[in-house]
Amino acid sequence: RSCWGASNNADVYILKGQGPQTFQAPFTYHGFRYVEISGMESAENLVDIAAMMISDQIPVTAELETSDPRLNKLWNALIATYQSCMKSAMADVADRDERWGWMGDCQTTHAQSMAYLFDIAPYYRKRCLDLKDDQDDKGYFPPKSPAMAGGGPSAIWSDGALTMAWAAWLNYADKRLLSEIYPAMREYVWMLKAKYENEAPLWPGHFGDWLSSQVTIRPDAKDWQDRGPAQIPKHILQRLTLIHDARLMERFAEVLGQEEDATEMAAFTKKLMADPVIRGLRNKAPATGAQSAYALSLGWDAALSSETEALVNRMVAAIE
């Protein structure tokens, strides 16, 4: 059993000792960092060894070269990490047995980053239409696509269609994609609006904030389990996500000339900004996840302009 998943993800290949040889695992791919070579009489007998990169053909559009070779290596590793996960559907990892198309890991938090680095427009179009096909009869988008068992729709994770569509519009002005995906996004956000107004649970699943300080290791830690504070409370994260979704939906409606929808979403956002949970966040730091709560409030326009400076100061204090 591998510590990175449910099964050992290693390949073992025994050379026959005659000339160049090639090994390529059929019907799968395995990401790796190291290759172990054993049984040789001398390291000098190893003439050459090369690994094969398997990835979608998505052109890299960004370059970075500095005077610091460490920074250059970090940049190359970053590009290669994205590429190693690009197999028609962006996977969360390439080096263990999971390799699923998680929307939270892959398309929500990284949507704009990928647009900076790659000519990603055709890929975003494909994935948005994949999610449209995966949308369930209640209106939810799945937390991973292709949809499969293992966790239901969740705040942030089910927003991949919205974040990719917005990134496609910001970077490529792809209005056609917005038009095609708009009915599905509208169904999703209006469903959440109805649940909120009826005081019903918003999302049936909840993965939480996986970029919180809880998943980091303290600088002075002696044990890898010595982690930061717990993640942001569920009810706060869901309210902030709903504000983000409503603001995106308002912008989509404005771009497409859907004036009534834009007006309705603007009114809904105003209502959400007056929600007791959001008001409470302005007045008092949450018991856990303060860093994430303030960062999301600022990044997702869930704070009034008059509150921005105070929230920045609170976020800095939470980090320190």
KALIN-V523043 format. One record per residue. N is the residue number from 0. RES is the residue in one letter. SS is DSSP state (H for helix, E for strand, - for the rest). OMEGA is omega in whole degrees, -180 to 180 (999 if undefined). D_FIRST is the distance of its C-alpha to the first C-alpha in whole Angstrom. Layout:
N:RES:SS:OMEGA:D_FIRST
N:RES:SS:OMEGA:D_FIRST
//
This chain:
0:R:-:180:0
1:S:-:177:4
2:C:-:-180:7
3:W:-:180:9
4:G:-:-173:7
5:A:-:-179:6
6:S:-:178:5
7:N:-:-173:5
8:N:-:-176:9
9:A:-:171:10
10:D:-:176:14
11:V:-:-178:15
12:Y:-:-179:19
13:I:-:180:21
14:L:-:179:25
15:K:-:174:28
16:G:-:-178:30
17:Q:-:173:33
18:G:-:180:34
19:P:-:179:32
20:Q:-:-179:28
21:T:-:174:27
22:F:-:176:23
23:Q:-:-177:22
24:A:-:-179:19
25:P:-:173:21
26:F:-:178:21
27:T:-:172:18
28:Y:-:-179:18
29:H:-:173:16
30:G:-:-179:17
31:F:-:178:16
32:R:-:-176:18
33:Y:-:170:18
34:V:-:178:19
35:E:-:178:18
36:I:-:-178:21
37:S:-:176:22
38:G:-:180:24
39:M:-:178:27
40:E:-:-178:30
41:S:-:178:31
42:A:H:180:30
43:E:H:179:33
44:N:H:178:32
45:L:-:-178:30
46:V:-:-177:33
47:D:-:173:31
48:I:-:-177:27
49:A:-:177:27
50:A:-:-180:24
51:M:-:175:25
52:M:-:177:25
53:I:-:-177:25
54:S:-:171:27
55:D:-:-179:30
56:Q:-:179:33
57:I:-:-174:34
58:P:-:172:36
59:V:E:-175:36
60:T:-:-178:39
61:A:-:178:39
62:E:-:175:39
63:L:-:175:39
64:E:-:-176:40
65:T:-:178:41
66:S:-:-179:42
67:D:-:-179:39
68:P:H:179:36
69:R:H:178:34
70:L:H:177:35
71:N:H:178:35
72:K:H:178:31
73:L:H:178:30
74:W:H:180:32
75:N:H:179:31
76:A:H:179:27
77:L:H:179:28
78:I:H:-178:29
79:A:H:179:27
80:T:H:176:24
81:Y:H:-176:26
82:Q:H:-178:27
83:S:H:180:23
84:C:-:-177:22
85:M:E:178:26
86:K:-:-177:25
87:S:-:172:28
88:A:-:-179:26
89:M:E:179:25
90:A:-:-179:21
91:D:-:179:20
92:V:-:176:18
93:A:-:-168:17
94:D:-:176:14
95:R:-:-170:11
96:D:-:-175:11
97:E:-:175:13
98:R:-:180:16
99:W:-:-179:19
100:G:-:-180:23
101:W:E:-180:23
102:M:H:180:27
103:G:H:-180:26
104:D:H:-164:24
105:C:H:-168:26
106:Q:H:-179:29
107:T:H:-177:31
108:T:-:-174:30
109:H:-:-173:30
110:A:H:-179:33
111:Q:H:179:36
112:S:H:-179:34
113:M:H:178:33
114:A:H:176:37
115:Y:H:-169:38
116:L:H:-171:35
117:F:E:168:36
118:D:-:-164:38
119:I:-:-174:36
120:A:H:-180:39
121:P:H:180:38
122:Y:H:179:34
123:Y:H:178:35
124:R:H:180:38
125:K:H:-175:35
126:R:H:176:32
127:C:H:179:35
128:L:H:172:36
129:D:H:-178:33
130:L:H:175:33
131:K:H:178:36
132:D:H:-177:35
133:D:H:-177:32
134:Q:-:-176:34
135:D:-:-174:35
136:D:-:175:38
137:K:-:180:38
138:G:-:-179:38
139:Y:-:164:35
140:F:-:-179:33
141:P:-:177:29
142:P:-:176:26
143:K:E:-178:25
144:S:-:6:26
145:P:-:-179:26
146:A:-:179:26
147:M:-:-179:23
148:A:-:177:22
149:G:-:179:20
150:G:-:-179:23
151:G:-:178:27
152:P:-:-173:29
153:S:-:174:29
154:A:-:-177:32
155:I:-:-177:31
156:W:H:-179:28
157:S:H:-177:31
158:D:H:-176:33
159:G:H:-180:32
160:A:H:-179:35
161:L:H:-176:37
162:T:H:177:36
163:M:H:179:36
164:A:H:179:39
165:W:H:177:41
166:A:H:178:39
167:A:H:179:40
168:W:H:-178:44
169:L:H:-172:44
170:N:H:-174:43
171:Y:H:-178:44
172:A:-:-177:47
173:D:-:-179:45
174:K:H:180:47
175:R:H:178:47
176:L:H:178:43
177:L:H:-180:44
178:S:H:-178:47
179:E:H:-175:44
180:I:H:-175:42
181:Y:H:-179:44
182:P:H:180:45
183:A:H:179:41
184:M:H:179:41
185:R:H:179:44
186:E:H:-179:43
187:Y:H:-175:39
188:V:H:178:41
189:W:H:174:44
190:M:H:178:42
191:L:H:178:41
192:K:H:-180:44
193:A:H:179:45
194:K:H:179:42
195:Y:H:-177:43
196:E:H:177:47
197:N:-:179:46
198:E:-:178:44
199:A:-:176:41
200:P:-:-174:38
201:L:-:180:37
202:W:-:-179:33
203:P:-:178:31
204:G:-:177:28
205:H:-:177:28
206:F:-:177:25
207:G:-:-176:27
208:D:-:-178:28
209:W:-:175:25
210:L:-:180:27
211:S:-:178:28
212:S:H:179:28
213:Q:H:-178:26
214:V:H:177:23
215:T:-:178:25
216:I:E:-180:25
217:R:-:-179:28
218:P:-:-178:30
219:D:-:-175:31
220:A:-:175:27
221:K:-:-177:26
222:D:-:-178:23
223:W:-:178:20
224:Q:-:178:21
225:D:-:-172:25
226:R:E:178:25
227:G:-:-178:28
228:P:-:-179:30
229:A:-:-175:29
230:Q:-:-178:29
231:I:-:179:32
232:P:-:-175:33
233:K:H:-174:33
234:H:H:178:36
235:I:H:-180:37
236:L:H:-179:34
237:Q:H:178:36
238:R:H:179:39
239:L:H:179:39
240:T:H:-180:37
241:L:H:175:39
242:I:H:179:42
243:H:H:-180:40
244:D:H:-179:40
245:A:H:179:44
246:R:H:177:45
247:L:H:-178:43
248:M:H:177:44
249:E:H:-180:48
250:R:H:177:48
251:F:H:-178:47
252:A:H:179:50
253:E:H:180:52
254:V:H:-175:51
255:L:-:178:51
256:G:-:178:55
257:Q:-:-170:53
258:E:H:-180:56
259:E:H:178:56
260:D:H:180:52
261:A:H:179:52
262:T:H:-179:54
263:E:H:179:52
264:M:H:178:49
265:A:H:178:51
266:A:H:179:53
267:F:H:178:49
268:T:H:178:48
269:K:H:178:51
270:K:H:180:50
271:L:H:-179:47
272:M:H:177:48
273:A:-:180:50
274:D:-:-180:47
275:P:H:179:47
276:V:H:-180:43
277:I:H:177:44
278:R:H:179:48
279:G:H:179:46
280:L:H:179:43
281:R:H:-173:47
282:N:H:-175:48
283:K:-:179:45
284:A:-:176:42
285:P:-:-179:39
286:A:-:178:37
287:T:-:174:34
288:G:-:-177:33
289:A:H:-180:37
290:Q:H:-179:36
291:S:H:-177:34
292:A:H:-179:37
293:Y:H:178:39
294:A:H:179:38
295:L:H:178:37
296:S:H:-179:41
297:L:H:-176:42
298:G:H:-177:40
299:W:-:179:41
300:D:-:177:44
301:A:-:179:44
302:A:-:175:46
303:L:-:-178:50
304:S:H:180:52
305:S:H:-177:54
306:E:H:-170:50
307:T:H:-176:48
308:E:H:-180:50
309:A:H:-180:49
310:L:H:176:45
311:V:H:179:45
312:N:H:179:46
313:R:H:179:44
314:M:H:179:41
315:V:H:179:41
316:A:H:179:42
317:A:H:178:39
318:I:H:-178:37
319:E:-:999:39
//
